[in-house]
Amino acid sequence: MYSPSLAQNPDCDCPEHPGALTIKKLEGFDIIFLGYVDSVGACDIKTRRGRAFWKVLSLYKGRYVPVRLVTEYPCAGACRFDFRVGETWLLYGHKKGGTPVDPIELEPCERNRPWPKGEDAYVMYNEMTFGEETLFLRRHLLPAYVLPDTSLARKAQEGEVKVVDPNRHERYASPHQKLVLLIVSLISFLLIWWLMRRWFRNM
C-alpha cells in the first residue's frame, strides 16, 4: 500500500489546517509548482534542515524559476518533510534569499501535498482534492513559465534581464475596486453616447 511522505504530520502541532484555496491565500506564496523529486540531500543534524532537488513539471506562480531547483525544509522532528526520490508534489514556497539561486523555503503546516496514488489524506487538511486544487490554480493564475537552460535565462537569473511575474499582486482587484471600475466605465459610456447624440443633432 502506498504511504506518502506526510507534510501534515498528525504529531505536528499546526495552529490550523490550510483549508480551501482562495485567491487571497495565493498571494502569500512566491512560487507554486508541481515538481518531481530528483534527489534528496542528507539531513543536517545541527540545523535540522534538509534540501531536496526538483524537476519542475508545471509552474503556476513565480519568476526566475529554472527547470531544476532546490528547496530547503525541516527534516527532523514531528514538523518535518520526508521527501523520497520519485515522488511528485504540489508545493507552495517562499523565497527567503535575495537572489534567484537561493533555495525555496517550504513550511510543513502549509498546503504542500504529494500527488495521491491512492486514498488522499490531504483532502482533510486542504479541504480540496488534488484535482480540485490544481484546477483552481489553472483557472485563477496566469500561465507561468520556467527558464530554459540558455544564456538569456542565466542572465535573467543573475538579474541582468528582467522577468515579469504575470501573477504579481497588482493583478488582483478587490470587489470594491471592481465595482468602482464598472460604475466609472458605465458613466463614461453614457457620457460618450449623450455627446454623440448631441453632435449628430447639430449636424
N, C-alpha and C positions, 0 to 999 in steps of 0.2 A: 504493500500500500504506500502510495506517495505521501511523504511528510515534508511540507515546505519549511524553509527556514523562517521562523516567525519573527516579524518586526514588532508585532503587538504581543509580547510575551505576557501571559496571564500573571506572572510573578512581578512584572514591572508595574510600579505604581504610577501609571499615567494619570494626569489630572482629569482628562476626559478623552473620549474617542473622537477621531476626526469628524465623523458624521458625514452626511451627504455633501457632495461637492457643490460649490456656488462660485459665481464669477468673482465675488469679493475674496473668497479663500484663495483663488488662483493668484491674486496679487501678492500673496505672502511668499511666493517661491520665485527664485531667479531662473531655475531650469526645471523642466518637466520632460522626461523622456522614457521611452521603452528601451531597455538595454539587456544585453546578453553578457553573462559573466565569463570573461576570458581567462582570468586568473585572480587568485586571492593571495595577498601578502600575509606574512606572519603577524600575529597579534603582539603589539608592543606591551610588555608586562608593566612597564613604568607608567606609560601614558594611558594604557588600556584602550588604545586606539589602533585601528587596523585600516588597511587600504585594499580596495578591490578595483580591478581593471576591467573596463567595459567596452563592448562594441555597441554603438548606438544604432538601434533598429528604426526607431521613429522619434523625431524630436517635435514636441508640442510647444515648448516655450524655451527661449534662450538665445543668446548670441555668442559669437566666438566659440562655438562648440565644435570640436573636431570629431571625426568618426569614432575615434577611440579616446576615452577619457578616464580619469581617476576619481574615485570617491573615497572619502575618509569618514569613519563612523566608529561608535563604541563597539568594542569586540569582546568585552568582558563584563560580567555581572548580569543581573536579571534584565536590565535595559540594554540589550545588545542586538546586533545583527549577526547572523551566522550564514553568510553567503557561501554558495557552493558553485564550483565551475559547472557551466552548462545550464544554470538557471536563467530564466528571463524574468525581469522585474519591471514594474511601473514605478518610477522613482521621482520624488519631489525634493529638489535640493536647494542649497543656499551657497552662494559664492562668498566666502569669508575673506579671501585674499584680494589683492588689488590687480592681479594680472590674470590673463586668460588661462595660464598653465597651472594655476593653483588648484588643488583638489576641491571637488564639490563636497560640501558637508551634508551628511544625512542624519536625521534625528529619528530614533525608534518610535516615539509616540505620535509621529505624523502619519500621513496616509500612504506611505510606501507599501507596496504589496507585490507578491510574486504572481506570475501567470499560473492560474489554477489548472491542475491536472487531475482534479477530482473534486471532492467537496470543497467549496471555497469558504474557509473560516473567516475571511476578511469582510464578508458581507455584513457580519455583525458589527465590525468596527467602523467601516466606511459607509454603511447603510446604502450601498450600491453594489451591484455585481461588477465584475471586472469589465464585462462588455458595456454596461451602462456608463461606467466611469470613462472608458476610452472614447465612447460615443459622445459624451458631454465635452470632452477635450477637443474632439474634432469639430464639433458644432460651434463652440464658443471661443476658440482661439484661431487666429490666422495661421496659415502654414508657416512653419519654421524649418530652416534648412541647416544641415551640418556643413562644416567647411571641408571641402575635399583636400587631399594632400597635394597642394600646389603651392607655387611660390606666392601667389596672391593670397591664399589662405594663411600662409605663415606670416605674411605682412599684416594681415588683419589681426591675427593672434598677438602680434607684437605691438599693435596699436598704430601702425603706420597707415592702415586703411580703416576707415570707419565702417562698421557694420551696424545697421539699424535693426533693433528688435521689433518685429511687426506687432508684438503683443505688449509693448510698453504701456504703462499705466494710463497715458493720455487717451488710449483707445476707449476706455470705459467712461461712460457718462452716467450720472445719477438719474433716477426717474424725474427729479425736479428739473434738471438741465434739459432732458429730452422734451419735457412739456413746454418749457420756455422756448426752445428751438422750434417746436411745432407751432406755437402761437405766433412767434415772430415771422415764420415762413407764411402762415395764413394771412397775416396782416399785410405783408409785403405783396403777396399775390393779389389781394383785394385792392390795394392801392394802385398797383400797376394796371389792373383791369379797369378801375374807375378813370384813371388818367387816359387810357387808350380810348375809352368810350367818349370822353370829352373832346379828345383830339379829332376823332372821326366825325363828331357832330359839327365841329367848327370848320371842317374842310369844305 
